[in-house]
Structure formats: C-alpha cells, structure tokens
Amino acid sequence: MYYIKIENNLAVGYPIREETLREVNPSVSFPRIINPEDVLALGYAPYSVDMPPITERFKKAVLALPVFDGAIVTHGYNIVDMVEQERTAFQQTAEAEARVLQRNMLSTSDWTEMPSVQSKHTAEWLAAWAEYRTLVRDVDKQESWPFDLVWPKEPLIPN
C-alpha cells in the first residue's frame, strides 16, 4: 500500500510505501495492518493510481492531478490528442513493427521457394504458397497501412 501527505485537503509530494510511512513516523506504534483512519490523523492518506486506459489512435493518457475525497487519494488519467511529433513517432513505430512482422512472415516461408521443395509438391500447393507470399509482400498496399491490417494466413494445402 502507498500513502501520500495531505495538506489543506490536497495531496502533496510523492507517494511513499508503507515501510517508509512507518520510518518517517518512528514514535507511532502502527498495527501490523494499518488502518486508513490512523494515517489520516497523521496527515497521510492511502494512495491509489488507476491503470492507464486504452486510448484511440493518436490519443494518449496523461496522468491527471490527484484527487483526495476525504478518505483516499486517487490518481486518474485524462485523454488528450497527441501532438504532431508524437503522431509521427507513433506512425513510424507502427510501420516498423508491421514491416518486422512482414519480413518474419516472408522469411519463415522462404523454404517453400527452394527447388528441392518445389519439385515435391503439386501445382495447387505451389500456387497457394506463391499467392500467400504475394499477399504478405503487398500488405503495405492496404488502405489502412500500417494499422488494422489484414494479414494472410498460411495455406493449408496438402502435398
């Protein structure tokens, strides 16, 4: 559990761990399980931070000001638009991740192009793998690139 100092009904400073609360109050004999009312009397309140929410594309969660409701301090998030530099970096990261996946899908299917493999399979099998590899190479031509991509599935054609 974390605690934070309260002054004039506002959270001040940084959250501290229970062990630190005990150390900064050496004259207080805390029970093994600390009662929230006891720490309020010392000028501290239990502290809780929410999990960041999942946001829409080109938005971000920014830590809001902490709120003290008289019993606990909670720290939530505000959803804001990314600035241009952040949007550009987000786009570039998404493109890089998609290209890594694209390269991996191609490299893990390279074996289908070996002459010793091609000579052992049917025309249907060869065509299915050729189409798969073409779809993987063309994934960056999708209108939604690099987001919400439809990735091809490996063919399940028997020999």
Summary of the structure (lengths in Angstrom):
residues: 159
radius of gyration: 28.1
end to end distance: 60.1
largest distance: 83.9
contacts: 366
relative contact order: 0.10
helix: 40%
strand: 22%
